[in-house]
Amino acid sequence: MRLWHDMYKKIVIAVVFLLFITGPIGLIPGSLFSDGLIRCLEKITTDEDVIPAGSSFDMVYILGGGQTSLQEKYARLASLYRHIHCGRILILDRPGITEYDPEVERNLTNNEWSLLRLGWLGIRRQDVEFLSIHDGYFGTLSEARAVTELMEAREYRTVLLITAPHHTGRVKRSFRHMFGDSRRKCLVTGSAEEAPIGELLMENLKLVVYTFILLPMED
């Protein structure tokens, strides 16, 4: 019953927002309404853990995204790197190339760009490896499945997940669902990335789809 209540609340928020953008809804100033709605949407989708100094993990996994999003995630990793034991650091193997780089006079591959960026932030190359996943429409679910399989194969017990803050709720639910009743444990931390209101609304919709459709189908 609580889950259905939460879903109903998300739908109401989306409907109110649609009313706001299609016409006036009373005396509430638009800026105040938007700010309040953003805070509400962020609260629903965000579920971060506190990562104390001295924490130890078998591995850290940085979830995929575009270059701007990855820069924020890599910065979050760098802020933790010297204060916790990271174990192995895994990032998503991303085929393709970036824009032209005049320093090397060619286009960097996505993976080269990631390693270069991590190096600038003080992350040692020998600590980093790439994780390949099978193509899937629902990327977070595919990443959760691939990380779970890798942890099983290597007998890892703990993983720190780094993602955008408004993705932390969906990421945590997906990974913990994949772990099931095993002794594996994940903590989730968010970057400094900020999402516009449209992306937050979409994330709320994704959270509902994952919670009530996709994750139950994995059982």
C-alpha positions as CSV (number, residue, x, y, z in Angstrom):
1,M,0.0,0.0,0.0
2,R,2.9,2.4,0.8
3,L,4.4,1.9,-2.6
4,W,1.1,2.7,-4.3
5,H,0.8,5.8,-2.2
6,D,4.3,6.9,-3.2
7,M,3.5,6.3,-6.9
8,Y,0.2,8.3,-6.5
9,K,2.2,11.2,-5.0
10,K,4.6,11.3,-7.9
11,I,1.8,11.3,-10.4
12,V,0.1,14.2,-8.6
13,I,3.4,16.2,-8.7
14,A,3.7,15.6,-12.5
15,V,0.0,16.7,-13.1
16,V,0.5,19.9,-11.0
17,F,3.6,20.8,-13.0
18,L,1.7,20.3,-16.3
19,L,-1.0,22.6,-15.0
20,F,1.6,25.2,-14.1
21,I,3.2,25.2,-17.5
22,T,-0.1,25.3,-19.4
23,G,-1.7,28.2,-17.5
24,P,-1.8,30.0,-14.2
25,I,-2.7,28.1,-11.0
26,G,-3.6,30.8,-8.6
27,L,-1.5,33.3,-6.7
28,I,1.8,31.3,-6.3
29,P,4.6,33.1,-8.2
30,G,6.1,31.0,-10.9
31,S,9.7,31.1,-9.6
32,L,8.6,30.1,-6.1
33,F,6.5,27.3,-7.4
34,S,9.3,26.0,-9.6
35,D,11.9,26.1,-6.8
36,G,9.6,24.2,-4.5
37,L,8.8,21.6,-7.1
38,I,12.4,21.1,-7.8
39,R,13.2,20.5,-4.2
40,C,10.3,18.1,-3.9
41,L,11.3,16.1,-7.0
42,E,15.0,16.0,-5.8
43,K,13.9,14.7,-2.4
44,I,11.9,11.8,-4.0
45,T,14.7,10.7,-6.3
46,T,17.7,11.2,-4.0
47,D,18.9,8.5,-1.6
48,E,22.6,9.1,-0.8
49,D,24.7,7.4,1.9
50,V,27.2,9.1,4.1
51,I,30.7,7.9,3.2
52,P,32.9,8.3,6.3
53,A,36.7,8.8,6.0
54,G,38.5,5.5,6.4
55,S,35.7,3.5,4.7
56,S,36.9,0.5,2.7
57,F,35.4,-1.0,-0.4
58,D,36.3,-4.0,-2.6
59,M,35.5,-1.8,-5.6
60,V,34.1,1.5,-6.7
61,Y,31.9,1.7,-9.8
62,I,31.1,4.9,-11.6
63,L,27.9,4.7,-13.6
64,G,27.9,5.8,-17.2
65,G,26.7,9.1,-18.7
66,G,27.7,11.9,-21.0
67,Q,31.0,13.8,-20.7
68,T,29.6,16.6,-18.5
69,S,28.0,14.1,-16.1
70,L,31.1,11.9,-16.0
71,Q,33.3,14.9,-15.2
72,E,31.2,15.6,-12.1
73,K,31.3,11.9,-11.1
74,Y,35.1,11.7,-11.6
75,A,35.4,14.8,-9.4
76,R,33.4,13.1,-6.7
77,L,35.7,10.1,-6.9
78,A,38.7,12.3,-6.6
79,S,37.3,14.0,-3.5
80,L,37.1,10.5,-1.8
81,Y,40.1,8.9,-3.3
82,R,42.7,9.7,-0.6
83,H,40.3,9.3,2.3
84,I,38.8,5.9,1.7
85,H,40.1,2.5,0.4
86,C,38.7,2.2,-3.1
87,G,39.9,-1.2,-4.1
88,R,39.4,-1.6,-7.8
89,I,37.9,1.4,-9.7
90,L,35.6,0.4,-12.6
91,I,34.1,2.7,-15.2
92,L,31.8,1.8,-18.0
93,D,33.5,0.8,-21.3
94,R,32.1,3.3,-23.8
95,P,32.8,2.7,-27.5
96,G,33.1,5.7,-29.7
97,I,35.2,8.9,-29.8
98,T,35.2,12.4,-28.4
99,E,35.7,15.7,-30.2
100,Y,39.0,16.5,-31.9
101,D,41.9,17.1,-29.4
102,P,44.4,19.5,-30.8
103,E,47.1,18.4,-28.4
104,V,47.2,14.8,-29.8
105,E,45.9,15.9,-33.2
106,R,43.2,13.3,-33.3
107,N,39.9,12.4,-31.7
108,L,40.3,10.6,-28.4
109,T,38.3,7.5,-27.8
110,N,35.8,7.8,-24.9
111,N,37.9,5.5,-22.8
112,E,41.1,7.5,-23.5
113,W,39.3,10.7,-22.5
114,S,38.1,9.1,-19.2
115,L,41.6,7.9,-18.3
116,L,43.1,11.3,-19.2
117,R,40.5,13.0,-17.0
118,L,41.0,10.7,-14.1
119,G,44.8,11.1,-14.4
120,W,44.4,14.9,-14.1
121,L,42.4,14.3,-10.9
122,G,45.2,12.2,-9.4
123,I,43.6,8.8,-9.9
124,R,46.3,6.2,-10.6
125,R,45.9,4.3,-13.9
126,Q,46.7,1.0,-12.3
127,D,43.6,1.3,-10.1
128,V,41.2,1.7,-13.0
129,E,39.6,-0.9,-15.3
130,F,36.7,-0.9,-17.7
131,L,33.5,-2.8,-17.4
132,S,31.8,-4.0,-20.5
133,I,28.0,-4.7,-20.4
134,H,25.6,-6.3,-22.7
135,D,23.5,-3.7,-24.6
136,G,20.2,-3.1,-22.9
137,Y,17.5,-0.4,-23.2
138,F,17.4,0.1,-19.4
139,G,21.1,1.1,-18.8
140,T,21.0,1.2,-15.0
141,L,19.6,-2.3,-14.8
142,S,22.2,-3.6,-17.2
143,E,25.0,-2.0,-15.2
144,A,23.6,-3.5,-12.0
145,R,23.5,-6.9,-13.5
146,A,27.1,-6.7,-14.9
147,V,28.5,-5.4,-11.5
148,T,26.7,-8.1,-9.6
149,E,28.1,-10.8,-11.9
150,L,31.6,-9.3,-11.6
151,M,31.3,-9.2,-7.8
152,E,30.2,-12.8,-7.7
153,A,33.1,-13.9,-9.9
154,R,35.7,-12.1,-7.8
155,E,34.0,-12.7,-4.5
156,Y,33.7,-9.0,-3.8
157,R,31.4,-8.0,-0.9
158,T,31.3,-4.2,-1.0
159,V,30.9,-1.6,-3.7
160,L,30.7,2.1,-3.7
161,L,28.5,3.5,-6.5
162,I,29.0,7.0,-7.8
163,T,26.2,8.6,-9.9
164,A,24.3,11.8,-10.4
165,P,22.4,12.8,-7.1
166,H,19.0,12.5,-8.7
167,H,19.8,9.0,-9.9
168,T,20.8,7.7,-6.5
169,G,17.4,6.4,-5.5
170,R,16.9,4.4,-8.6
171,V,20.5,3.2,-8.6
172,K,20.3,2.0,-5.0
173,R,17.0,0.1,-5.6
174,S,18.4,-1.5,-8.7
175,F,21.6,-2.7,-7.3
176,R,20.2,-3.9,-4.0
177,H,17.5,-5.8,-5.9
178,M,20.2,-7.5,-8.0
179,F,22.2,-8.4,-4.9
180,G,19.1,-10.1,-3.4
181,D,19.7,-11.9,-0.1
182,S,23.5,-12.2,-0.6
183,R,26.0,-10.7,1.7
184,R,27.0,-8.1,-0.9
185,K,26.6,-4.5,0.1
186,C,26.5,-1.3,-1.8
187,L,26.6,2.4,-0.7
188,V,25.7,5.2,-3.1
189,T,27.0,8.7,-3.3
190,G,26.1,11.5,-5.7
191,S,28.2,14.0,-7.6
192,A,27.6,17.8,-7.7
193,E,25.6,17.5,-10.9
194,E,22.3,19.5,-11.0
195,A,19.4,18.5,-13.1
196,P,16.7,20.8,-14.7
197,I,13.1,20.3,-13.8
198,G,12.3,18.3,-16.9
199,E,15.0,15.8,-16.2
200,L,13.8,15.5,-12.6
201,L,10.3,14.7,-13.8
202,M,11.6,12.1,-16.1
203,E,13.6,10.6,-13.3
204,N,10.5,10.3,-11.2
205,L,8.8,8.5,-14.0
206,K,11.8,6.1,-14.4
207,L,11.7,5.5,-10.6
208,V,8.1,4.4,-10.8
209,V,8.7,2.2,-13.8
210,Y,11.7,0.5,-12.2
211,T,10.0,0.0,-8.8
212,F,6.7,-1.4,-10.1
213,I,7.6,-3.0,-13.4
214,L,11.2,-3.7,-14.2
215,L,12.6,-4.8,-10.8
216,P,9.6,-7.1,-10.0
217,M,10.2,-8.8,-13.4
218,E,13.7,-9.7,-12.3
219,D,12.4,-11.9,-9.5
